[in-house]
Amino acid sequence: MGLQTPVKQTAFPIVWMPETIEEAWEMKKKTVGAVFVAGGTVIQMRREQGVSQATHLISLTNIEQLKMINDGDTLLEIGSLCVLSDCLKASAIKAEVPLLIKAIASIAAPAVRNRGTIGGNVTYRQGDAIPVMVALDADAVIYSDNGYECISVAEYVENLEPSILLAVRFRKEKPTKAKFIYEKVGRREAFTLSLLTIACVVELDGAVLKQIKLAIGGGDMIPQRLTEIENVLTGAPLTEELLTVAYSRFKKAGVICTTPFATEEYVRTVLANIVVSSLEEFMKEEVRYGKD
């Protein structure tokens, strides 16, 4: 379908239906005020909030390659148009990225997950799945005037340069005894922003924190890795003394935005309590297993 054949709604906006990535990108460049749309759940929410809407929508739903999950030898690639509820059922995602499954299950209500897409959650920049992607060093596959590129999801959501998000790509890691933390803190479980979302991967070598990857999001925060905290904890014995130090560092970590519903101090305290209590439980497990 070419540039001259939009699908008209009974009321605007006008919807365009490209069939290739390249065609979609050209439409965006030539159509003033146009935005890309997939599941449309964010647009629906903003319309209900009275936010002014674009006059032209470029629907990506006819581009079949964006709906694929490619399970390769070293990479798992999830197309940006993969519906969230379908991701929950995908055996490849369950096997390779169980932490992402937990995050997706926490997103909004089933009706929203039946429409919303993994790409929409990322381009929204405040989606609850993003901290998992950031913690796991996932990449965003994009298309723009520079052609096809692959950049980190962290970089993508921080800058959100004009482009089409094609897929999210996870590297397949060798099997480890990694432990995971995922917590979403909000006023209620519904189609509303969380106050704080935490994603963490911990790898222990006995009682030593061999590696920790920690990312947070929520509210108006751009999801971020807490690298200063990671550096303090990595390579250190997991002891009560370390947890005390970690708690104080968490109270000063990252750039955390206030919201009308929670102060920065409150959000930092919640962050510290959740992560430190989880690490404490991991420490107790190591002690129990060591005695067996």
N, C-alpha and C positions, 0 to 999 in steps of 0.2 A: 504494500500500500504506500503510495507516494506522498510527497509533501502537500499536494493539493487536495487530499481527500480526508479531512478530519471527520471524526464521528461526533455529531452535534447532540448535545443533551437538550432537554426541554428548557433548561436554564443553564447559564454558563457556569463553569468554564467549558471551553471546547476541549475535547479529548482526541489526541492523535494516537495512532496505533502502528508504530513501526514494527518491522519484522526482523530487523538485524540491528546489531549494536551500532554499526557505522551509520545506519539510517537514523537511529534514535539520536546520535550525537549531532548529526547535521541538523536535525529538526530543532534541537536545543539551541544551536548557534544562530539559526535563522528566525526563530520565533521569540519575539520580545515577551518577557514575563513568563516564559514556560518553565515548568518544573517536572521532574520525573516522578512517576507514581507506580507503586506495585500493588500491595494489598489495600492501601488507602486508609488504614486505621488512624494514622497520625493526622491526616487531612480531615477525617471525620471529627476527631477530637477537637482540633483547632477551630473547625467550623462551628461546633457546638459552643465553643468558648467565645465566639464572636470575632475571631481573628480573621483579618482580611485574607481572601484566598486568591490564588493565581488565576489568571484568565485563560490560561492554556495548560493542560495536563498532558504529558507524554507518557502514556501507559507502556510499560515494558512487558506486559503479560503475554504478548505473542512471540517473544524471543525464547524459544524452547531451551536453548543451551544454558540459560540462567536458572533453570529449574532442576539441574542435574546435581547429583552427589557423586563425585568421582573418588573412589577408594583405591589409591595407588599403593605401590610398595613402600614409599617413604612419605607420601603426602595424602592428606584427606582434604578434599576441596568441596565446599558446600556452596552451591550456586545462590546468588543473592535473592532469587525469587522462590527459594524453597520455603514453603509455608511452615510456620512454627510447629503446628500440630503434626505435620509429616516428619519434621526433624525428630520429634519425640519418639516416633516409631522406627526410625532408621537404625538398623542393626549396626552399621558402620560407625555412626556417631556414638551409639551406646558403648561400643567396644573401645573406641579410640579416645573419645572425649566425654567421659561420664559427667564431668563437672559442668559441661555445657548443657547436658540434659537437665541437670538440676536447676540451672539458671532459667532455661526456657520454660520449665514447668511452673516457675514462679511468676511468669509474665502475665499480667492482666487476668482475664477470664477466658474460659474455653472458646467462647464465640469470637473473641479477639484473636486467639491463637489459631483459629481456623481460617482467618483472613490475613493476619499479619505475617510478614516475611522476615527471614534472618537479616536480609539486607536492609530492610526498613528499620529494624532495631538498631543497626549500626549507624545508618545515616541520620537517624534521630539524634544521635550523639549522647543521649541520656538513657539508652536502653539498658536493661538489666543484664543482658548477655555480654555486654562489652567488657566489664572487668574480667570475666573469664578469659576472653580473647587476649586481653592485654597481659594478664598473668601468665598465659601459656605462649606468649610471643607469636601469636597468630599474625598472618599477613592478609592484607586486602589486595585483591587483584582488581585493577581499575583500567578504564579506557578514557583517553582524553585526546587533545591535540598532539600529545607526545606518543600516541599509540597505546599499546598494551604495556602496563607496568605492574610491579609488585612492590608494595611498601608495607610497613608494619601497620597493624590496626591502630596502635597508639598514635602514630604519626598521622594517619588518615583522619581520625576523629579530632585531633588537636587542630589541624589546619583546614580540613574539609575543602580542599581545592576543587574547582569545577571538574567533574569527571562523572563517569558511570561506574558504580560499584558492581563488579561482575561476580565476585565470589569471595569467600573467606577461606583461607588456607591454613591448615594445621600440620605441623611436622609430626610424623609418627616417632615417638620416643621408644627407646628400648625399655622392656618391662622393668619397673622398679617397684619398691614398696612405698610409693608415694602416698601421702595422706592429703586429704583435701578439706578445705573450709569454704563453704558458700553460705552467706547469710544476707538476707534482704530485710531491712528494717524500714517500716513505713507506718503510716497512720491506719491503713487498712489494706487488705489484699483485694485490689480492684484496679481499674484503669487509671492509676494515679502514680505520680512520681514517688519513688522510694526516697526516704531521707538519707539512707546509706546502703550501699551494696558492697559486699566484701567477697573477693575471690582470692584464694590462697592455695598454693601447692607447696607441700613440705616433704622433703626427702631426708630421712634420718639414717645415720650410720652408727648403729648402736645408740648411745645417748648424745651423739653429736649431730647438730643441725648441718647436714652436708650441703643442703641447698634450700632456700625458701624464695618463692616468687609471690609477691603480694600486690594486688591492685584494688583500688576502691573507686566507686562512683556514687551516683545518687544526687538528688536535688538538682541544683544548677551546676554541679561540678562536671568538668570534662574528666572522664575516667583516666586514672593515672597510676603508674607504678610507684610504690613507696621504696625507692632504691636505697635511701639512707637507712631505713629500718632493716632492709635486706642485708646491707653490708655489715651492720652491727651484729646480726644474728648468724650469718653464714659462717660455718666453721667453728662455732662456739659450742661447748658442752651445754646441753639443755638442763639447766639447774634453776633452782628457786631464785638465786641471785641474778641470773640472766633474765628471768621473767620480770623481776623487779625493775631492772634497767630498761627492758623492753616496754614495760607499762608507761614509764615516764617519757620515753621517746615517742610512743604512740600519741601521747597527749599534745605533742608538738609537731606531728607528722603532716606533710603534704599541704596542699592549699584547699582548705575545706570552707565551703560557702555556707553562710547562715541562710535560713529559710524563715518564712512567717510562722513555722510550726516548731522550730528547734534552733537553739543557739549553737554556735560553733563549739563551745565548751561541751555541750551535751553530746553532739555528734562525735567529738573526739573521745569522750568518755566511753560511749557505746563501742566505738572502734577498739579501744584498748581492752575493754572487758571481754569482747567476743574473741579477739585473736589470742590474747594471753590465756584466757580460760581454756581455749582449744589446745594451745601448746602445752598447757599444764596437763591436760588429759592425755595428750600424746606421750608426755614424759612419764606419767603413771603407767601407761600401757607398756612402755619399754622396761620399766622396773618390774612389772608383773611378769612379762615374758622372759626377762633375764633370769628370774628365779625358777622358772618352770624347767 
